[in-house]
């Protein structure tokens, strides 16, 4: 019997006696809000809770407008459509992200251009972005990944220089701030997810924020079967629809009032949750540097408020007697009794990102079929991060105490001391 939990030893954390914080978080306020919607009979379609949430979320993020949407995948698609992007246009996205970031461009027949990331934030590398721009480039989608911010100063400078749209993917960054401005408010449109694991959740759902009235009007129509926003129906001959009338081809991407009720309470909880997570993350990172072979993610000084979807750090195999990172993650999970995962797969090799499984995409033209092939992109940093360096824990581990952080650090030291037992 060895010392490590994987080899029969006692784990660092007994989760039966000392469980991790539960997610999602809720109490009687959520229960009361859901019952209010139930008894109101107004369960969807611009209900009172939805309107209240849109106002509150816009105010929280410092934008003029917010729209609740069905989920955080379609939010990106609608944002691209509102910017007038379509067939053959190129959209720059990071190679390390959830596949929906790139799939949103595919779904409007645009071409996702996969770009490598920086090794210490795992977000878009501005140098690679600039190199990827062509006359067909129309937009950049920076993703604020896990606990890091994309370099918005550099990305916005590049976008202004080349007259490109910037759509921020903030699925991991609710409440984060860059130089005092909320994530999602820096670009033209900010996109959020409220899927079950996110920092704010209604089980599913999403939102778009913007301060551009024309974009807002388009987005409102696109999420609501193409209907012109109700507030503007009296404005004859005005708006975005020209002489064709008051409608725009689209589908139903609305949110229910039950979800909006949950999101209002989640928004109320978010600032305090973010403060707890950030306090624990700073404590953890300061001590992580004292252990050989593990490196904290770089926190940019321009980040004035942090938000963590995953707490991540970088692993150096050679310091752990050659122990592969996959085996390290397995050992850490056994010690802590929680999931420990790799980063997302690089989109150039991601099994869920498969553009050619829908024939209409590549049958548009042989050239288009080649352009949307993800294998044409080289992403060495993304590949190295996923295969050799990434260690990711869900944000719930940051919602405990300093003692919880000490247990994670103890588990890492334990694996460092006994790595030979696994190699």
matplotlib code that plots the C-alpha trace (Angstrom):
import matplotlib.pyplot as plt

x = [0.0, 1.3, 0.8, -1.3, -5.0, -4.6, -2.2, -4.4, -3.4, -5.8, -7.1, -6.4, -10.1, -12.9, -15.9, -18.4, -17.4, -16.3, -18.2, -17.4, -19.8, -22.9, -23.8, -26.2, -26.8, -30.4, -32.7, -36.3, -35.8, -35.6, -38.5, -40.7, -39.7, -40.6, -44.0, -44.7, -44.2, -46.3, -49.2, -49.0, -49.8, -47.2, -44.6, -42.8, -42.7, -41.5, -42.8, -42.3, -39.4, -37.6, -38.0, -36.8, -33.8, -32.9, -32.9, -30.9, -28.3, -27.7, -27.3, -24.9, -22.7, -22.8, -24.5, -27.7, -29.3, -29.6, -31.6, -32.3, -31.8, -32.4, -28.8, -25.2, -24.6, -27.3, -26.4, -23.1, -25.0, -27.5, -24.6, -22.9, -26.1, -26.8, -23.4, -24.3, -21.9, -22.7, -21.5, -17.8, -17.0, -14.2, -14.5, -11.4, -11.8, -9.4, -8.4, -8.9, -12.6, -15.8, -16.8, -19.9, -17.7, -16.7, -19.9, -21.8, -19.9, -20.5, -24.2, -24.4, -22.1, -19.2, -15.7, -14.2, -10.5, -8.8, -6.0, -3.5, -3.5, -1.0, 0.6, 0.0, -3.6, -4.9, -6.8, -6.4, -2.8, -3.1, 0.0, -1.6, -4.9, -3.2, -1.4, -4.7, -6.6, -7.5, -9.7, -12.6, -12.2, -15.3, -15.2, -13.1, -14.6, -12.2, -13.1, -12.4, -11.5, -11.8, -10.3, -8.4, -9.2, -8.2, -6.0, -8.9, -6.7, -4.7, -7.8, -9.8, -6.8, -6.5, -10.3, -10.4, -7.5, -9.1, -12.8, -13.8, -16.6, -15.7, -18.1, -16.9, -17.6, -18.2, -19.6, -16.9, -16.7, -19.9, -18.9, -15.3, -13.8, -11.1, -9.8, -13.1, -15.4, -17.4, -16.7, -19.0, -19.2, -15.9, -16.7, -19.7, -21.7, -21.1, -22.4, -23.2, -24.2, -26.4, -25.9, -25.9, -22.2, -21.8, -21.3, -24.9, -27.4, -31.0, -30.2, -29.9, -30.1, -28.0, -27.9, -26.6, -25.5, -24.7, -24.9, -25.6, -29.3, -29.2, -27.6, -30.1, -33.0, -31.7, -30.9, -34.4, -36.0, -33.7, -34.4, -38.2, -39.1, -38.0, -40.6, -39.8, -39.3, -42.7, -41.5, -40.9, -44.1, -45.4, -42.3, -43.5, -40.8, -37.9, -35.7, -33.5, -36.0, -36.1, -39.2, -39.9, -41.9, -41.6, -40.2, -36.9, -36.4, -35.4, -36.5, -37.7, -34.8, -36.7, -36.2, -39.0, -40.0, -39.1, -35.5, -35.6, -36.8, -33.8, -31.4, -32.5, -31.6, -28.3, -27.4, -28.1, -25.7, -23.0, -20.9, -20.5, -19.7, -17.1, -15.4, -15.2, -13.8, -11.2, -10.1, -9.5, -7.8, -5.4, -4.5, -4.1, -2.0, 0.4, 1.2, 1.1, 4.4, 6.1, 5.5, 7.9, 6.4, 3.1, 2.6, -0.4, -2.1, -1.0, -3.3, -3.2, -2.8, -5.6, -8.1, -9.8, -12.3, -11.8, -14.4, -13.5, -15.4, -12.7, -9.7, -6.8, -3.0, -0.1, 1.7, 5.4, 5.8, 9.6, 9.4, 7.1, 9.6, 8.1, 4.5, 2.1, -0.4, -3.3, -2.1, -1.5, -5.1, -6.3, -4.2, -5.4, -9.0, -8.6, -7.0, -9.7, -12.9, -13.8, -13.4, -10.1, -10.0, -7.9, -8.6, -10.8, -9.4, -7.9, -10.7, -8.4, -8.7, -11.9, -14.3, -17.4, -16.3, -17.0, -18.1, -18.3, -20.9, -23.6, -23.3, -25.0, -22.0, -19.4, -21.7, -22.0, -18.8, -15.6, -13.6, -15.9, -15.6, -11.8, -12.0, -14.1, -11.9, -10.5, -7.5, -5.9, -5.0, -1.8, -2.3, 0.9, 0.3, -3.3, -2.1, 0.6, -1.8, -4.3, -1.9, 0.8, 0.0, -3.6, -5.2, -8.7, -11.1, -14.7, -15.3, -17.2, -13.8, -13.2, -16.4, -15.2, -12.6, -8.8, -8.7, -10.1, -7.4, -4.8, -6.1, -5.7, -2.2, -1.5, -2.7, -0.4, 2.6, 1.7, 1.7, 5.0, 6.6, 5.3, 5.2, 7.6, 4.9, 2.8, 5.6]
y = [0.0, 3.4, 6.9, 8.3, 7.7, 6.1, 3.5, 2.7, 5.5, 7.8, 10.8, 14.3, 15.1, 12.9, 14.2, 12.3, 14.2, 17.4, 17.8, 20.5, 23.4, 22.5, 24.0, 25.6, 27.7, 28.5, 29.1, 30.2, 33.4, 31.3, 29.2, 32.3, 33.8, 30.7, 30.4, 34.1, 33.2, 30.1, 31.9, 34.9, 32.7, 34.8, 32.2, 33.5, 36.1, 39.3, 38.5, 40.9, 38.9, 38.9, 42.6, 43.2, 40.9, 42.7, 46.1, 44.8, 43.0, 46.0, 48.2, 45.7, 45.6, 49.3, 49.0, 50.5, 47.2, 43.6, 40.8, 37.4, 34.6, 30.9, 29.8, 31.0, 29.3, 31.0, 34.3, 34.2, 33.3, 36.2, 38.6, 37.7, 38.0, 41.4, 42.6, 41.6, 38.7, 35.8, 33.6, 33.6, 36.2, 35.3, 35.4, 35.1, 32.8, 31.3, 27.7, 26.9, 27.3, 25.4, 24.4, 26.7, 29.8, 28.6, 26.7, 30.0, 31.3, 28.0, 28.3, 31.5, 30.1, 32.3, 30.9, 30.4, 31.2, 29.4, 31.4, 30.3, 31.5, 32.8, 30.2, 31.9, 33.1, 30.6, 33.5, 34.9, 35.9, 39.4, 38.9, 35.8, 37.7, 40.4, 37.8, 36.1, 39.1, 39.1, 41.4, 38.9, 39.2, 40.8, 40.1, 38.9, 36.8, 37.0, 34.4, 35.2, 31.7, 30.0, 32.8, 34.8, 37.9, 38.3, 41.3, 43.7, 46.7, 45.0, 43.4, 46.6, 48.4, 45.8, 45.8, 49.6, 49.6, 47.0, 48.1, 44.8, 43.9, 42.6, 40.2, 39.2, 35.6, 36.0, 32.6, 32.2, 35.9, 37.1, 40.2, 40.3, 43.7, 45.1, 48.5, 49.1, 48.0, 44.9, 41.9, 42.1, 45.9, 46.6, 45.2, 45.8, 43.0, 40.8, 37.2, 35.2, 31.7, 30.7, 26.9, 24.9, 25.0, 28.7, 31.5, 32.5, 29.8, 29.1, 25.5, 26.9, 30.4, 33.2, 37.0, 39.6, 43.1, 46.2, 50.0, 50.3, 51.0, 49.7, 46.4, 46.1, 46.6, 43.9, 41.5, 42.0, 41.1, 38.1, 36.5, 37.0, 35.3, 38.4, 40.6, 44.3, 45.4, 46.3, 49.6, 50.7, 49.6, 53.1, 54.5, 54.2, 54.0, 53.9, 51.2, 48.5, 46.9, 49.4, 49.3, 45.6, 46.1, 45.4, 41.8, 40.0, 36.3, 34.5, 32.0, 31.7, 32.2, 33.5, 32.8, 31.8, 33.9, 31.0, 31.3, 35.0, 34.7, 32.4, 34.7, 37.8, 35.9, 34.6, 38.2, 39.2, 36.5, 37.0, 39.9, 38.1, 34.8, 36.4, 38.0, 34.7, 32.9, 35.6, 35.9, 32.1, 32.1, 34.9, 33.0, 29.7, 31.2, 33.0, 29.6, 27.6, 29.3, 27.6, 24.2, 23.1, 22.1, 24.1, 27.6, 30.0, 31.6, 35.1, 37.7, 40.9, 44.1, 45.6, 43.1, 45.1, 42.4, 38.7, 36.0, 32.3, 29.7, 27.1, 27.5, 26.5, 26.2, 24.9, 21.7, 20.9, 17.1, 17.1, 18.5, 15.6, 12.8, 12.6, 11.9, 12.7, 15.4, 13.1, 10.9, 13.9, 15.0, 11.5, 11.5, 15.0, 14.0, 10.9, 13.0, 15.7, 13.8, 16.2, 16.4, 17.6, 18.1, 19.2, 22.3, 22.3, 20.3, 22.5, 23.0, 21.8, 18.3, 18.5, 15.6, 17.9, 20.5, 18.7, 21.2, 18.6, 16.4, 18.7, 18.4, 21.7, 23.4, 22.0, 21.6, 25.3, 25.1, 23.0, 26.0, 26.8, 23.1, 23.5, 26.8, 25.5, 22.4, 22.9, 20.7, 23.4, 25.5, 24.9, 25.5, 24.4, 26.3, 25.1, 21.5, 21.8, 23.3, 20.5, 17.6, 18.5, 21.4, 22.1, 21.4, 22.7, 22.6, 23.8, 27.2, 25.5, 24.5, 28.3, 28.8, 27.3, 28.4, 29.0, 25.5, 24.1, 25.8, 24.4, 20.9, 21.3, 22.6, 19.7, 17.2, 18.7, 18.5, 14.9, 14.0, 15.8, 13.9, 10.5, 11.0, 8.0, 5.7, 6.5, 6.6]
z = [0.0, -1.0, 0.5, -2.4, -2.5, -6.0, -4.5, -1.4, 0.9, 2.8, 0.7, 1.9, 2.0, 3.2, 1.2, 3.2, 6.4, 4.6, 1.3, -1.2, -1.5, -3.6, -6.9, -7.9, -4.9, -3.9, -1.0, -0.2, -2.3, -5.5, -4.4, -3.7, -7.1, -9.0, -7.3, -8.1, -11.8, -11.5, -10.0, -12.3, -15.4, -17.4, -18.0, -21.1, -23.9, -22.3, -18.9, -15.9, -14.5, -17.8, -18.2, -14.7, -15.3, -18.5, -16.8, -13.8, -15.9, -18.1, -15.1, -13.4, -16.5, -17.3, -20.7, -22.1, -23.1, -22.1, -23.7, -22.1, -24.7, -24.8, -24.2, -24.5, -27.9, -29.8, -28.2, -30.3, -33.5, -33.0, -32.2, -35.5, -37.5, -35.9, -37.1, -40.7, -40.9, -43.2, -46.0, -46.6, -43.9, -41.6, -37.8, -35.6, -32.6, -30.1, -30.8, -27.1, -26.2, -26.0, -29.6, -29.6, -30.0, -33.5, -34.3, -34.0, -37.0, -38.9, -38.3, -40.3, -43.0, -41.9, -41.7, -38.2, -38.2, -35.3, -33.7, -31.0, -27.4, -24.9, -22.7, -19.4, -19.8, -22.4, -24.1, -27.6, -28.5, -30.0, -32.2, -33.8, -34.2, -36.2, -38.4, -39.1, -40.5, -44.2, -46.3, -45.5, -41.7, -40.2, -36.4, -33.5, -30.7, -27.7, -25.0, -21.4, -20.4, -17.0, -14.8, -17.3, -19.4, -23.0, -23.6, -24.5, -25.0, -27.7, -29.3, -29.4, -30.9, -33.6, -34.2, -34.6, -36.9, -39.2, -38.7, -37.1, -34.8, -31.3, -29.7, -26.2, -25.2, -21.4, -20.6, -17.9, -16.8, -15.2, -13.2, -14.1, -14.8, -17.1, -16.0, -14.1, -16.9, -16.8, -19.1, -22.1, -22.0, -23.8, -27.2, -29.5, -27.9, -24.9, -24.8, -21.6, -20.8, -17.8, -18.2, -15.0, -14.3, -14.9, -12.3, -12.8, -13.8, -14.5, -15.6, -19.2, -20.7, -22.0, -22.4, -24.8, -23.7, -25.8, -25.7, -29.5, -30.1, -33.7, -32.6, -29.7, -32.1, -34.4, -31.5, -30.0, -33.3, -34.0, -30.6, -31.0, -34.3, -36.3, -34.7, -34.5, -30.9, -29.4, -28.2, -31.8, -33.6, -33.7, -35.5, -39.1, -41.8, -39.3, -37.9, -39.4, -41.8, -44.7, -46.9, -46.4, -43.3, -39.6, -39.6, -40.0, -40.7, -37.5, -35.0, -31.4, -29.0, -26.0, -22.3, -19.9, -16.9, -14.6, -15.8, -15.4, -11.9, -11.0, -12.8, -10.8, -7.6, -9.2, -10.1, -6.5, -5.2, -7.9, -6.3, -3.0, -4.6, -6.9, -3.8, -2.0, -5.0, -5.7, -2.1, -2.0, -5.4, -4.5, -1.3, -3.2, -6.0, -3.5, -2.0, -5.2, -6.2, -3.3, -4.8, -7.6, -10.9, -10.7, -11.9, -11.4, -14.3, -15.0, -13.6, -15.7, -13.6, -15.7, -14.3, -11.5, -10.5, -11.1, -11.9, -12.0, -13.9, -13.4, -11.1, -13.3, -13.0, -15.1, -14.6, -15.3, -15.8, -15.5, -11.9, -10.9, -11.9, -15.4, -14.2, -17.1, -16.4, -17.0, -14.2, -12.0, -12.5, -11.7, -8.5, -7.4, -8.0, -5.8, -3.0, -3.1, -4.0, -6.8, -10.6, -11.9, -15.7, -18.6, -20.6, -23.6, -26.5, -29.3, -31.9, -34.6, -33.1, -31.1, -31.6, -30.9, -33.4, -36.7, -39.4, -42.1, -40.3, -41.8, -45.6, -46.4, -45.0, -47.3, -50.3, -50.6, -52.5, -52.5, -51.5, -48.6, -47.4, -47.3, -45.5, -42.6, -42.1, -38.6, -39.3, -41.5, -38.5, -36.5, -32.7, -31.0, -27.7, -27.5, -28.1, -25.4, -22.8, -23.3, -23.6, -21.1, -18.8, -17.9, -14.5, -14.0, -11.0, -11.0, -9.3, -6.4, -4.9, -4.4, -2.5, 0.7, 3.2, 3.4, 5.1, 1.9, -0.1, 2.2, 1.6, -2.2, -1.7, 0.6, -2.0, -4.7, -2.3, -1.5, -5.2, -5.7, -2.8, -4.0, -7.8, -8.2, -6.9, -10.0, -12.6]

ax = plt.figure().add_subplot(projection="3d")
ax.plot(x, y, z, "-o")
ax.set_aspect("equal")
plt.show()
